[in-house]
Amino acid sequence: MKKIIFFKIGLLIIILSTFTFGAKVQYSQWKRGLSLEKYLSLHNISTDILSMLDEDDGLLVEEVGDTRDYYELIASNGVLLQSLIPVGEELQLHLFRTPEGYNVEVIPIAYKKDTYVALLLVDKSPTADIISKIKYRKLANEFTKVLKNSVNFRSIHKNDKMAIVYDQKMRLGQPVGSPDIKVAMLESKKKKNYVFQHSDGKYYDENGNALVQNYMGKPLSSLRITSPFTQRRFHPVLKRWKAHLGVDFGAKRGTPILAAADGRVVFSGWQGGYGNVIKIQHPDSYVTLYAHQSRLKAKQGEQVKRGEVIGYVGSTGRSTGSHLHFGLYKNGSPMNPMQLVKFSTGGLTGNSKNSYLNRKRKYTKIINTIFDENRPSYVWNTVNKRSVSPSDKKYYQNRGW
């Protein structure tokens, strides 16, 4: 089944790139504030086609962000033939014209994910050096966030060492989404400070102690998950791709909704399929979303505290029953809220800790060896700017990256 799906995607790309009957492919960035409904109207397409989408797929319409790059196939007479519009990092809306009219479906984004290793000596500062040498501001920001709880950046000196091992999705030569840092190391006062990501998605120090002690609180006093988070899944019954970029919690209408953490309300109002929704901006580029509310309490611009009532559970928008759709975003990209909504903040124990320590020993040995041998980094290259040479990719693969 997967081979058939990816064959169709490959065929679609070929059609987009080789269509010769007076049509042309356009590559553009989604305009700020443009909704999918407005986009359809601009091309004289009825918004009734959105009724083809079920509840989960319909909510993806609300995930078309301001910075999405999308593709269009336009006929010589200006008629839109096809569009590929990303929603999240894994899926995209495929809008296409047929003899009977327009149709819309959800299909996977074709990308390649690889592991990269960046090894640098500090010249000016970790942030400035990553931006200037790797040409990747997002990586610089993520590196700083990962290490901020374990390193005093003011104590860093020239020629101190940095190491970053991260996964990156690439599409048509450009990175998709944010880098996923697996290992980060920064030398300070001749001591190497390591941080590792464990299989639970959280970061720990070399001894398995959790680095983030204040997880987000629960958005409801009692949590009952009715629909989990998933970026991309092929539904075995429906025979199509599905996504649910948040977690649904079942609750009675009128149940108080609580702010998961301190922050500022950046939106409070109606948002299409989400119905009555509140968005809260938190530190470290996190945003939480609380959808389908029956009544909104917090106002846009207000500062709210963790545990403060901001609204009440309902079933507004594209919803089939009373529940809270709870979303979490980092740098605009959706992530699983349950990675941060936890009931315990201790470190690793038992078999989980032993597994973590074994991985730690393996990675520190490899990184130290690479520094001792003065090997070049393996870092992706942009289309316009060449970064650190990836000529030693095989070297890193042979060592388990």
C-alpha positions in Angstrom: 0.0 0.0 0.0 2.8 2.5 0.9 4.5 1.8 -2.4 1.3 2.6 -4.3 0.8 5.8 -2.3 4.4 7.0 -2.9 4.1 6.1 -6.6 1.1 8.3 -6.9 3.0 11.1 -5.1 5.9 10.7 -7.5 3.6 10.7 -10.5 2.0 13.9 -9.2 5.3 15.6 -9.0 6.2 14.5 -12.5 2.9 15.9 -13.7 3.5 19.2 -11.9 7.0 19.6 -13.3 6.4 18.4 -16.9 2.9 19.6 -17.8 3.4 21.3 -21.2 -0.1 22.4 -22.3 0.4 26.1 -21.7 0.4 25.6 -17.9 3.1 26.6 -15.5 4.2 25.7 -12.0 4.3 28.5 -9.5 6.2 28.3 -6.1 5.0 30.9 -3.6 4.8 31.6 0.1 1.4 31.6 1.8 0.3 35.2 2.5 -0.1 36.3 6.1 -3.7 36.2 7.2 -4.9 34.3 4.1 -7.4 31.6 5.0 -8.1 28.6 2.8 -11.6 29.9 2.2 -10.3 33.2 0.9 -7.7 31.3 -1.2 -10.6 29.3 -2.8 -12.6 32.5 -3.4 -9.6 34.1 -5.2 -9.7 31.2 -7.7 -13.5 31.2 -8.0 -13.8 27.8 -6.3 -16.7 27.1 -4.0 -15.9 26.6 -0.4 -18.5 23.8 -0.4 -15.7 21.4 -1.4 -14.4 21.6 2.2 -17.5 19.6 3.3 -15.7 16.6 1.7 -13.4 16.7 4.7 -14.2 14.9 7.9 -13.7 16.6 11.3 -9.9 15.8 11.6 -9.2 16.7 8.0 -11.3 19.8 8.3 -9.2 21.1 11.2 -6.1 20.8 9.0 -7.5 23.7 7.0 -6.8 25.8 10.1 -3.2 24.7 10.1 -2.2 26.4 6.9 0.4 28.8 8.3 1.8 32.2 7.2 5.2 30.8 6.3 4.1 27.8 4.2 5.6 27.4 0.8 3.1 26.0 -1.7 3.0 24.9 -5.3 0.4 25.8 -8.0 -0.2 24.5 -11.5 -1.8 27.4 -13.4 -3.3 27.0 -16.9 -2.5 29.6 -19.6 -5.9 31.1 -19.1 -5.2 31.7 -15.4 -7.4 28.8 -14.2 -5.9 26.9 -11.2 -5.4 23.2 -12.1 -3.7 21.9 -8.9 -2.3 23.1 -5.6 -0.1 21.5 -3.0 -0.5 23.3 0.3 1.5 22.0 3.4 -0.3 21.6 6.7 2.1 20.8 9.5 5.4 19.0 8.5 4.0 15.7 7.4 0.9 16.3 5.2 -0.4 18.6 2.6 -3.7 19.5 1.0 -4.0 18.5 -2.6 -6.5 20.7 -4.4 -7.1 19.6 -8.0 -9.5 20.3 -10.9 -11.5 17.4 -12.5 -14.1 17.3 -15.3 -16.8 17.4 -12.6 -15.3 20.2 -10.6 -12.7 20.7 -7.9 -11.7 18.1 -5.3 -9.5 18.1 -2.2 -7.6 15.4 -0.4 -4.9 15.0 2.2 -1.6 13.3 1.0 1.9 13.0 2.6 4.7 15.5 2.0 7.6 13.8 0.2 10.8 14.6 2.1 14.0 13.0 3.1 15.2 12.9 6.7 18.8 12.6 7.5 21.1 12.9 10.6 23.7 15.7 10.5 26.7 16.4 12.8 28.0 19.9 13.3 31.3 20.4 15.0 32.5 24.0 15.6 35.0 26.0 17.5 33.7 29.1 19.2 34.8 32.3 17.5 32.3 35.1 18.5 29.4 33.2 20.2 27.6 29.9 19.8 24.6 31.6 18.2 26.6 33.8 15.9 28.9 31.0 14.8 26.1 28.6 14.0 24.4 31.2 11.9 27.5 32.3 10.1 29.1 28.8 9.5 26.1 26.6 9.1 23.7 29.2 7.7 20.8 27.9 9.8 19.3 30.3 12.4 16.7 27.7 13.6 19.5 25.4 14.6 21.2 28.2 16.5 18.0 29.0 18.4 17.3 25.3 19.2 20.9 24.8 20.4 20.6 27.7 22.8 17.3 26.5 24.2 18.5 22.9 24.7 21.6 24.0 26.7 20.3 27.0 28.5 19.5 25.1 31.7 22.9 23.5 32.0 25.5 26.0 30.6 26.4 29.5 31.5 26.8 31.1 28.1 28.7 34.1 29.5 31.5 31.8 30.5 32.2 30.6 26.9 35.6 31.5 25.5 37.1 31.7 22.0 38.1 28.2 20.7 35.7 26.4 23.1 34.1 23.4 21.3 30.5 22.9 20.2 28.9 19.7 18.9 25.4 19.2 17.6 23.8 16.0 16.3 20.4 16.6 14.8 17.8 15.2 12.5 16.5 17.4 9.7 13.7 16.9 7.1 14.6 18.2 3.6 12.3 18.9 0.7 13.7 20.1 -2.7 16.9 21.2 -1.1 15.3 23.2 1.7 14.8 22.2 5.4 11.2 21.3 6.4 10.2 22.3 10.0 12.7 22.7 12.8 15.8 20.7 13.5 15.4 17.9 16.0 18.5 18.0 18.2 19.5 14.6 19.6 22.8 15.5 21.2 24.2 19.0 22.1 27.6 19.7 23.7 29.2 23.0 24.6 32.6 23.3 26.3 32.8 25.7 29.2 35.9 26.2 31.4 37.5 23.2 29.8 34.5 21.0 30.7 32.3 19.4 28.1 28.6 19.9 29.0 26.4 17.3 27.2 22.7 17.2 26.8 20.9 14.2 25.3 17.4 13.6 24.0 15.9 10.4 25.2 13.2 8.2 23.5 10.5 10.1 25.4 11.4 13.3 23.5 12.7 15.1 26.6 16.3 16.3 27.4 18.5 14.9 30.2 22.0 15.6 31.5 24.8 13.1 31.5 23.4 11.5 34.7 19.8 11.1 33.4 18.4 14.1 35.3 15.6 16.0 33.7 16.6 19.5 32.6 13.2 21.0 32.4 11.5 20.8 35.8 8.4 22.8 35.2 6.2 21.0 32.7 2.9 22.4 31.5 -0.1 21.8 33.7 -3.3 20.0 32.7 -5.8 22.1 30.5 -8.6 20.3 32.4 -8.8 19.2 36.0 -9.4 15.6 34.7 -8.0 14.3 31.4 -9.7 11.7 29.3 -8.1 11.3 25.9 -10.6 10.6 23.1 -8.3 11.3 20.1 -4.5 11.3 20.4 -1.9 13.4 18.5 -0.6 12.2 15.2 1.3 14.0 12.4 0.8 11.4 9.8 -0.9 8.0 9.7 -2.4 5.8 7.0 -5.8 4.8 8.2 -6.3 1.1 7.7 -10.1 1.3 7.3 -10.5 4.5 5.4 -7.5 3.8 3.2 -6.2 7.3 3.3 -3.8 9.5 5.2 -5.0 11.1 8.4 -3.6 13.6 10.9 -4.7 15.1 14.2 -2.4 17.9 15.2 -3.5 18.1 18.8 -5.1 16.0 21.6 -8.8 15.8 22.2 -10.0 15.5 25.8 -13.6 14.4 26.4 -15.5 16.6 28.9 -19.0 17.9 29.6 -20.2 21.2 28.2 -19.3 24.0 30.5 -16.3 22.3 32.1 -13.7 25.0 33.0 -10.6 25.1 30.7 -7.3 26.0 32.4 -4.3 27.8 31.0 -1.5 25.1 30.8 1.2 27.7 31.6 1.8 31.4 32.2 1.6 33.4 29.1 -0.2 36.1 27.0 -3.4 35.5 25.1 -2.6 36.3 21.5 -6.0 35.2 20.1 -9.5 34.9 21.5 -12.4 34.5 19.1 -13.8 32.4 16.3 -11.5 30.5 14.0 -13.3 28.4 11.4 -13.3 24.7 12.1 -11.9 25.3 15.6 -14.9 27.3 16.6 -14.4 29.5 19.7 -10.6 29.3 20.3 -8.0 30.8 22.6 -4.2 30.9 21.8 -1.7 31.6 24.5 2.0 32.6 23.8 4.4 31.1 26.3 8.2 31.5 26.8 10.6 29.6 24.5 8.4 30.0 21.4 5.6 27.7 22.7 1.9 28.4 21.9 -1.0 26.5 23.3 -4.4 26.3 21.5 -7.8 25.6 23.2 -10.6 24.9 20.6 -14.3 24.3 20.4 -15.1 26.3 23.5 -18.8 27.0 24.4 -17.8 30.4 25.9 -14.5 32.4 26.0 -13.4 34.0 29.2 -9.8 35.3 28.6 -9.5 38.3 26.3 -6.8 38.9 23.6 -3.9 40.8 25.1 -4.4 39.5 28.7 -1.7 37.9 30.8 -2.8 34.6 32.3 -1.4 32.3 34.9 -1.0 28.6 34.9 -4.2 27.0 36.1 -6.3 30.1 35.5 -9.8 29.5 33.9 -9.7 30.9 30.4 -13.0 29.4 29.0 -15.4 26.5 29.0 -15.7 23.2 27.1 -18.1 23.1 24.2 -18.7 21.8 20.7 -18.4 24.9 18.4 -16.9 24.8 14.9 -16.2 21.5 13.2 -17.0 19.2 16.1 -19.3 16.2 16.6 -19.5 16.3 20.4 -18.5 18.2 23.5 -14.7 18.1 24.0 -11.5 20.2 24.2 -9.1 20.2 21.3 -5.7 21.0 22.9 -2.9 22.0 20.6 0.8 22.8 21.3 3.1 24.6 18.8 6.8 25.3 18.9 8.1 27.9 16.5 4.8 27.5 14.6 5.1 23.7 14.2 2.6 21.4 15.9 4.0 18.9 18.5 2.5 16.3 20.8 1.2 18.2 23.9 1.6 15.1 26.0 5.4 15.5 25.8 5.1 18.5 28.1 1.8 17.8 30.0 3.2 15.4 32.6 2.4 14.4 36.2 6.0 13.8 37.3 9.2 15.8 36.7 11.8 13.4 38.1 14.7 11.9 36.2 15.1 8.5 34.6 15.1 5.3 36.6 15.5 1.6 36.2 15.8 0.1 32.7 15.0 3.4 31.1 18.0 5.0 32.8 20.3 2.2 31.9 19.3 2.4 28.3 19.9 6.2 28.3 23.3 5.9 30.0 24.4 3.3 27.4 23.5 5.6 24.5 25.2 8.5 26.3 28.5 6.6 26.5 28.3 5.6 22.9 27.7 9.2 21.7 30.2 10.9 23.9 32.9 8.5 22.7 32.1 9.1 19.0 32.0 12.9 19.4 35.3 13.0 21.4 36.9 10.8 18.7 35.7 13.1 15.9 37.2 16.1 17.7 40.5 14.3 18.3 40.7 13.3 14.6 39.7 16.8 13.5 37.1 15.4 11.1 35.0 17.8 9.0 31.3 18.1 9.8 28.4 16.5 7.9 25.9 19.3 7.4 23.2 19.8 4.8 23.7 22.3 2.0 21.3 25.0 1.0 20.4 25.7 -2.6 22.1 29.1 -2.7 24.7 29.0 0.1 27.1 26.2 0.5 27.6 25.1 4.1 30.2 22.8 5.8 31.2 20.1 3.4 29.3 16.8 3.8 32.2 14.8 2.2 32.6 12.6 5.3 29.0 11.4 5.5 30.1 7.7 5.2 32.5 8.2 8.1 29.6 9.3 10.4 27.2 6.6 9.1 29.8 3.9 9.9 29.9 5.2 13.5 26.2 4.8 14.0 24.7 8.3 13.3 
